[in-house]
Amino acid sequence: MAEEQPSVKTIVAIGSIPLIMTLGNSMLIPILPTMKSELHLSSFQVSLTITVFSLVAAFCIPILGYLSDRFSRKAIIIPSLLLYGIGGVLAGLAAALFPSPYTWIMVGRTLQGMGAAGTTPIAMALAGDLFRGSEASRVLGLVEASNGLGKVISPIIGSLIALIVWYGVFFAFPVVMLGSLTLTWLFIEGKKTTKNPPPFKKYIHGLASVFKQEGRWLFTAYLAGATCQFTLFGILFFLSDVLEEPHNIVGVVKGLVLAIPLLVMCTTSYITGSKIGENQKLMKRLIVLGFILMTISYVLLSFIGHLTLFISVLAISSLGTGLILPCINSFITKAVGKERRGFVTSLYGSVRFFGVAIGPPLFGWMMGWSRIGMFLSIAGLTFVVGLLALFMIQVNQGKKEGGQSGGGPVEIKRKKPVGLMSPTR
């Protein structure tokens, strides 16, 4: 008997969750220069509002991933959304009421990071639980597109809110959270992910077997996701600064300019996710092509000063990122069985957040070092990661008799590992 397919409302609810994590950083990008001047902060201090949020999320994500495997996805997502909203309220009240609010803003951002840890990675695991085959890839593409959509609209929203008061963005976080919370509460079932969750020791042993057999390609996939996030948020930090000085582009216009490369990434992510199905060979080709486009873009950007041309070439990099992330998401989500999917996807989310965390401060340091050196260094990074993807991610054409062959996604059940997924499975 065929399983009942989740409703469109469930898909919308799942798609709303990644918006929360995305808005947590992207909405702040346009106001960082204003925050710096209003609170008399250094560039390093203001970049920490992004870094602390991301680092806290990165450390909490694996813990919440395990708990979502142990109990249910919904039981983790709901409290996480609430904590995210509380952190926004605290940061906003501190900025509005305290003469020296920086410390309390950082406390609020810490709470938000903890809450954000229970959003996108758990949503990815949830999509893997509820959908199969090409439909799963399509929904995962939607998750990444939702993530990208948040990045597109958040600079615009942040710029609009800042016209009223710069710290108003902190109060916008709980408002958005309430929408996602309502959808999640109403349309996502709170079923336990397994009937008999494995004890912690067996759980870790099973995960160890996953990484022992599939460690090379998983490491490469994790590195690819982290690299995309590192370059994305680093270049947004750089662009936000450059738009104000020397180009004197501020306010909503600034938000619109920041949204251009993000819109390219969002659109590409959605189209990619809807087209790849279970075709692992195509996924690998798109990942490698994505890194080629990123490398070419960053090499060219090191020599381009004209703003319009700069944005146009930057869009090539965003196109590459949009090709890579849905394919990596599909590989990661299908790598293990349902009972450990939350941890593995959460670990992936964790390394992505590490990429976000180090992006702004490292780009800020490199901006003071050498613009050409910065872009060429990033191009070297994307080139190396692309080579790793080319050689480490090996697509299996089918199961071998009597066992499995490594190098690509594999489902690990609690008792017995099974073969690699083939494109037709």
ZIMO-V124353 format. One record per backbone hydrogen bond with DSSP energy under -1.0 kcal/mol. NH is the residue of the N-H (numbers start at 0). CO is the residue of the C=O. E is the energy in kcal/mol with one decimal. If there is no record, write none. Layout:
NH CO E
NH CO E
This chain:
10 6 -1.8
11 7 -2.6
12 8 -2.4
13 9 -2.6
14 10 -2.6
15 11 -1.6
19 16 -1.3
21 17 -2.1
22 18 -2.7
23 19 -1.3
24 21 -1.3
25 21 -2.3
26 22 -1.3
27 24 -1.1
34 30 -3.1
35 31 -2.4
36 32 -1.8
37 33 -3.0
38 34 -2.2
40 35 -2.4
45 41 -2.2
46 42 -1.8
47 43 -1.2
48 45 -1.1
49 46 -1.2
50 46 -2.1
51 47 -3.1
53 49 -2.0
54 50 -3.1
55 51 -2.5
56 52 -1.9
57 53 -2.6
58 54 -2.1
59 55 -2.0
60 56 -2.4
63 59 -2.4
64 60 -2.5
65 61 -2.2
66 62 -2.2
67 63 -2.2
68 64 -1.5
69 65 -2.2
70 66 -2.5
75 72 -1.1
76 72 -2.4
77 73 -2.2
79 75 -1.6
80 76 -2.4
81 77 -1.9
82 78 -2.5
83 79 -2.1
84 80 -2.0
85 81 -2.3
86 82 -2.3
87 83 -1.6
88 84 -2.1
89 85 -2.4
90 86 -2.2
91 87 -2.4
92 88 -2.8
93 89 -2.3
94 90 -2.1
95 91 -1.9
96 92 -2.4
97 93 -2.2
104 100 -2.6
105 101 -2.2
106 102 -1.7
107 103 -2.6
108 104 -2.5
109 105 -1.9
110 106 -2.2
111 107 -2.3
112 108 -2.3
113 109 -2.1
114 110 -2.2
115 111 -3.0
116 112 -1.3
117 114 -1.6
118 115 -1.7
122 118 -2.5
123 119 -2.5
124 120 -1.9
125 121 -2.6
126 122 -2.3
127 123 -2.0
128 124 -1.8
129 125 -2.1
130 126 -1.9
134 131 -1.1
136 132 -1.6
137 133 -2.2
138 134 -2.4
139 135 -2.7
140 136 -2.2
141 137 -1.8
142 138 -2.4
143 139 -2.2
144 140 -2.6
145 141 -3.0
146 142 -2.2
147 143 -2.6
148 144 -3.3
149 145 -2.3
150 146 -1.4
151 147 -1.9
152 148 -2.7
153 149 -2.1
156 152 -3.0
157 153 -3.2
158 154 -2.1
159 155 -2.4
160 156 -2.8
161 157 -2.0
163 160 -1.7
164 160 -1.9
167 164 -1.8
169 166 -1.2
171 167 -1.0
172 168 -1.0
175 171 -2.2
176 172 -2.3
177 173 -1.9
178 174 -1.1
179 175 -1.7
180 176 -2.9
181 177 -2.2
182 178 -2.0
183 179 -2.6
184 180 -2.5
185 181 -2.1
186 182 -2.5
187 183 -1.5
192 70 -1.8
202 198 -2.9
203 199 -2.9
204 200 -2.4
205 201 -2.5
206 202 -2.1
207 203 -2.7
208 204 -1.8
209 205 -1.6
210 206 -2.3
211 207 -2.1
212 208 -2.0
213 209 -2.8
214 210 -1.2
217 213 -2.2
218 214 -2.7
219 215 -1.9
220 216 -2.6
221 217 -2.9
222 218 -2.7
223 219 -2.3
224 220 -2.2
225 221 -2.4
226 222 -2.5
227 223 -2.1
228 224 -1.9
229 225 -2.6
230 226 -2.5
231 227 -2.1
232 228 -2.4
233 229 -1.8
234 230 -2.4
235 231 -1.8
236 232 -1.9
237 233 -2.2
238 234 -2.9
239 235 -2.7
240 236 -1.6
241 237 -2.4
242 238 -2.6
244 240 -2.2
246 241 -1.5
247 243 -1.0
248 242 -3.7
254 250 -1.8
255 251 -2.5
256 252 -2.2
257 253 -2.5
258 254 -1.4
262 258 -2.6
263 259 -1.7
264 260 -1.9
265 261 -2.8
266 262 -2.5
267 263 -2.3
268 264 -2.5
269 265 -2.0
270 266 -2.3
271 267 -2.8
272 268 -2.6
273 269 -1.8
274 270 -1.0
275 271 -2.0
278 275 -2.4
279 277 -1.5
282 278 -2.1
283 279 -2.5
284 280 -2.0
285 281 -2.5
286 282 -2.3
287 283 -2.4
288 284 -2.7
289 285 -2.6
290 286 -1.9
291 287 -1.9
292 288 -2.5
293 289 -2.2
294 290 -2.4
295 291 -2.5
296 292 -2.4
297 293 -2.5
298 294 -2.1
299 295 -2.2
300 296 -2.4
301 297 -1.0
302 299 -1.8
309 305 -2.5
310 306 -2.6
311 307 -2.0
312 308 -2.4
313 309 -2.5
314 310 -1.7
317 313 -1.9
318 314 -2.2
319 315 -1.9
320 316 -2.3
321 317 -2.4
322 318 -1.3
323 319 -1.9
324 320 -2.2
327 323 -2.4
328 324 -2.8
329 325 -2.0
330 326 -2.3
331 327 -2.8
332 328 -2.6
333 329 -1.6
334 331 -1.6
336 411 -1.4
339 336 -1.5
343 339 -1.9
344 340 -2.7
345 341 -1.8
346 342 -2.7
347 343 -1.7
348 344 -2.3
349 345 -2.4
350 346 -2.1
351 347 -1.9
352 348 -2.0
353 349 -1.9
354 350 -1.7
355 351 -1.9
356 352 -2.9
357 353 -2.1
358 354 -1.2
361 357 -1.9
362 358 -2.8
363 359 -2.6
364 360 -2.1
365 361 -2.5
366 362 -2.4
367 363 -1.1
369 365 -2.5
373 369 -2.3
374 370 -2.1
375 371 -2.4
376 372 -2.0
377 373 -2.1
378 374 -2.3
379 375 -2.1
380 376 -1.9
381 377 -2.5
382 378 -2.0
383 379 -2.1
384 380 -2.5
385 381 -2.0
386 382 -1.9
387 383 -2.2
388 384 -2.4
389 385 -2.0
390 386 -2.0
391 387 -3.2
392 388 -1.2
393 391 -1.1
393 406 -2.5
402 399 -1.5
417 410 -1.7
420 408 -1.2
424 421 -1.8
